[in-house]
Each structure stands twice: as C-alpha cells, then as structure tokens.
Amino acid sequence: MWGRNVYDSISKFLQFQLTVNVVAVIVAFTGACITQDSPLKAVQMLWVNLIMDTLASLALATEPPTEALLLRKPYGRNKPLISRTMMKNILGHAFYQLVVVF
C-alpha cells in the first residue's frame, strides 16, 4: 500500500513540476524574444522553483495511503513514469496557464 502511494505521489509531483517548468521556460523565452530582456531574472526563477518544489513535495509527501490502492493492479516494471494521459494533462494545463499569464 505504501509503495503504491509513493509511486502515485512521485507521478503527481512530476506532472506538477513539468507543467510549471514548461510554462516558466516558455514565458521566459517569449519575454526575452519580445522585450529583449527576461521578465524574470535568474534569482527570481530560482526562488519560484524553490517555493514550488517545497510546497508540492510537502503536499504530496503528507498524503496518506488508502485501502483503494490495493484494489487496483500494480504497475509493471516497464511502464513509463510519464504516460500519454499524463503528457496530455501536462500540455493542456500548460496551455491554460500560458493563456492566463499572457
């Protein structure tokens, strides 16, 4: 039960981090191309990453396992950590965040 919970937490954390980082890179690149200056300086980007990493890892690390985790089949060894559905969610949420930011 705990192993499946850890796997799910890592998966959720990766999805969150990849979404945030995709948006940050696109905003920084687009801003640098348009204004010839980065909208966020390097130290500001590091602080944003530090805060986002800390809060996300705390939220996911404190999620307790449930009995429902034992009802599903375990993941195989060769199953990719980032599935197609997860990639669609990452790109969809990144697009939504980019629309809001721009």
C-alpha positions as CSV (number, residue, x, y, z in Angstrom):
1,M,0.0,0.0,0.0
2,W,2.8,2.4,0.9
3,G,4.8,1.6,-2.3
4,R,1.8,2.3,-4.5
5,N,1.2,5.6,-2.6
6,V,4.8,6.6,-3.1
7,Y,4.6,5.8,-6.8
8,D,1.4,7.9,-7.1
9,S,2.9,10.8,-5.2
10,I,6.0,10.8,-7.4
11,S,3.8,10.7,-10.5
12,K,1.7,13.6,-9.3
13,F,4.8,15.6,-8.3
14,L,6.4,15.1,-11.7
15,Q,3.2,16.2,-13.5
16,F,3.1,19.3,-11.4
17,Q,6.8,20.2,-11.8
18,L,6.8,19.5,-15.6
19,T,3.8,21.7,-16.1
20,V,5.2,24.6,-14.0
21,N,8.6,24.3,-15.7
22,V,7.2,24.2,-19.2
23,V,5.2,27.4,-18.5
24,A,8.2,29.1,-16.9
25,V,10.5,28.3,-19.8
26,I,8.0,29.4,-22.5
27,V,7.3,32.7,-20.6
28,A,11.0,33.4,-20.1
29,F,11.8,32.6,-23.7
30,T,8.9,34.6,-25.2
31,G,9.5,37.5,-22.9
32,A,13.2,37.6,-23.8
33,C,12.4,37.5,-27.5
34,I,9.8,40.2,-27.4
35,T,11.3,42.7,-24.9
36,Q,15.0,41.8,-25.4
37,D,15.1,41.2,-21.6
38,S,13.9,38.4,-19.4
39,P,10.7,39.0,-17.5
40,L,12.2,37.1,-14.6
41,K,15.8,37.3,-13.5
42,A,17.8,34.2,-12.7
43,V,17.5,34.7,-8.9
44,Q,13.7,35.2,-9.2
45,M,13.4,32.0,-11.2
46,L,15.3,30.1,-8.6
47,W,13.0,31.4,-5.8
48,V,9.9,30.5,-7.8
49,N,11.3,27.0,-8.3
50,L,12.3,26.6,-4.7
51,I,8.9,27.7,-3.4
52,M,7.0,25.5,-6.0
53,D,9.2,22.4,-5.2
54,T,8.9,22.8,-1.5
55,L,5.1,23.3,-1.4
56,A,4.4,20.5,-3.9
57,S,6.7,18.0,-2.2
58,L,5.2,18.7,1.2
59,A,1.6,18.4,-0.1
60,L,2.3,15.1,-1.8
61,A,4.5,13.6,0.9
62,T,1.9,14.1,3.6
63,E,-0.9,12.3,1.6
64,P,-1.8,9.1,3.5
65,P,-2.4,5.9,1.6
66,T,-5.9,4.5,1.2
67,E,-7.2,1.0,1.0
68,A,-8.4,1.7,-2.5
69,L,-4.8,1.5,-3.7
70,L,-4.8,-2.2,-3.0
71,L,-7.8,-2.8,-5.2
72,R,-6.1,-1.9,-8.5
73,K,-3.5,-3.9,-10.3
74,P,0.2,-3.0,-9.7
75,Y,2.1,-1.2,-12.4
76,G,4.6,-3.2,-14.4
77,R,8.3,-2.7,-14.4
78,N,8.4,-1.5,-18.0
79,K,5.5,1.0,-17.6
80,P,6.7,4.6,-18.3
81,L,6.6,7.0,-15.4
82,I,5.0,9.7,-17.7
83,S,2.1,8.1,-19.6
84,R,0.3,9.5,-22.6
85,T,-2.6,10.7,-20.5
86,M,-0.2,12.4,-18.1
87,M,1.6,14.2,-21.0
88,K,-1.8,15.4,-22.4
89,N,-2.6,16.8,-18.9
90,I,0.8,18.5,-18.7
91,L,0.4,20.1,-22.1
92,G,-3.3,21.0,-21.5
93,H,-2.6,22.7,-18.1
94,A,0.5,24.4,-19.5
95,F,-1.5,25.8,-22.4
96,Y,-4.2,27.1,-19.9
97,Q,-1.6,28.7,-17.7
98,L,0.1,30.3,-20.7
99,V,-3.2,31.8,-21.8
100,V,-3.8,33.2,-18.3
101,V,-0.2,34.6,-18.0
102,F,-0.1,36.2,-21.4
